[in-house]
Amino acid sequence: MFRTLCAGLALAGVVLPAPSSVHAQGFPNRPITMVVPFAPGGIADITGRPLAQSMMKTLGQPVVVENRPGAGGGVGMMHVTRQKPDGYTVLMALSSIITIPEADRVNGRAPSYEMNQFTPIALVSADPTVLLVRADSPWKTVADLMKDAKSRPGKITYSSSGIYGTLHVAVEMLAQSAGAQFLHVPFGGGGPAMSALLGGQVEVTAQAPGVASPHVKAGKVRMLGSWGAQRLKAFPEVTTMRELGFDAEFYIWSGLFGPAGLSSDVLARLRAAVQEAVGEESFRKAMAAMETPILHLQGAEFDAFLQRDGKRLAEVIKRMGKLE
């Protein structure tokens, strides 16, 4: 029917737009699903939700957050690669999107997905990880913690968002540099990993400052150090790992992706929505409340960012090696 109509119009001298343009002109005409591949409460979740609200204002359709935790984010990420590239499913990912395929290769497995199965839409934020202990912990400094960890290899527990996930990689990077060994206890996301520390299930965790900040301000946890190149503006008294002599620099960045094959028109519409959203007052206030700096990149700049970070993180994963 559609082909017959096209043929008739062509004979009449009417020029039709390409099918992708026809599709994009009506995009979106129904709700968009934003998959967060972690449990609620982690940095991907608390960044994704205000972003979804702000994007909705531009797109004129609901952007519904769907949490799909598991395997350090791998479950939700793999789910997105299997969706139609029509713009109605997007992914709020962390830097672990890069580490998971590398971890699969290190462990002799076929990668559950590859980066070329995604369309990068935009980088939203980039935050250095911070090292946390409970306020009643005996460790007052990173040096205290490392001294104890070296004297008791594999005895001090720490939580993460999953094996080879962002928090796991950050702590192991520090442990490698310090010559220390900890006992890793993986959870389904940054939120549960934070709850595990607060509840006394583990003794240490790493988190994004946005997740850590309210608990630090409430006096429940102590921030020992940061993986940033510079000290955090919100916590200038907290030293960086590099200042302390450790070769450990790590950022939890968040970015929006779609399945591979998004049409240029739909991609442009989504990028414009993100660009407007990150400048929208309610989103900026939400990020400021979490002490999380906005870092918006798209197109060639975001592609170059992914290339640089991918090479650096691949080396860390190789040093971590195969894990059971």
Buried (B, 14 or more C-beta within 10 A) or exposed (E): EEEEEEEEEEEEEEEEEEEBEEBBEEBBEEEBBBBBBBBBBBBBBBBBBBBBBBBBBBBEBBBEBEBBBBBBBBBBBBBBBEBEBBBBBBBBBBBBBBBBBBBBEBBEEEBBBEBEBBBBBBBBBBBBBBBBBBEEBEBEEBBBBBBBBEEEEEEBBBBBBBBBBBBBBBBBBBBBBBEBBBBBBBBBBBBBBBBBBBEEBBBBBBBBBBBBBBBBEEEBBBBBBBBBEEBBEBBEEBBBBBBBEBEBBBBBBBBBBBBBEBBEBBBBBBBBBBBBBBEBEEBBEBBEEBBBBBBBBBEEEBEEBBEEBBEEBBEBBEEBEEEE
